[in-house]
């Protein structure tokens, strides 16, 4: 069975600090996809990244970077030089190739960036 | 770029009433997903449709039903509403390339309050 664990329930950082959000997943599939979504206070779910299980290359997009390590079943997300607008709940999610690709979400990490 | 449209954005109902939520996917997207997010919870997958056929089913109560129409829009019908149905209901859409489902893009959600 699939499972996504985000052990950090809440994190607070001061603006301009770097912060890493942890995500650990479980799946029996050899082909799967990992995602990060951002949910700001307004409530919408904003897609950040999708990574497939065969691509372990780390990715950087502006102040965001992702570290995917199959050996530890982790897909961590780092925000560099955090800003107040980064305050949100961040969800890590997993989908498996078999089936209709529905997402299994972690419980989310609430990030608060203090000015 | 066009996004997923959901209507209504807010809905207030009494217990035992019925509700219908609508979702209009991104143009050319053939797959629609419904998720339910309770207060302080992560989104939970309810049901999905591909090319107007149900493709997967999650934790959707028997009181709920859904369908995808010929224009690819989808409706989630909820009957005998209970207080516990109060939640944010997200629709997401994606398109399929062969066996692969691409990333899901979420609508803004419908906030249902049951009194």
Interface residues (C-beta under 8 A of the other chain):
Chain A: X33 X35 X37 X43 X44 X45 X46 X47 X50 X91 X95 X97 X99 X100 X101 X102 X103 X104 X105 X106 X107 X108
Chain B: X31 X33 X35 X41 X42 X43 X44 X45 X48 X50 X55 X56 X58 X88 X90 X92 X94 X99 X100 X101 X103 X104 X105 X106 X107 X108 X109 X111
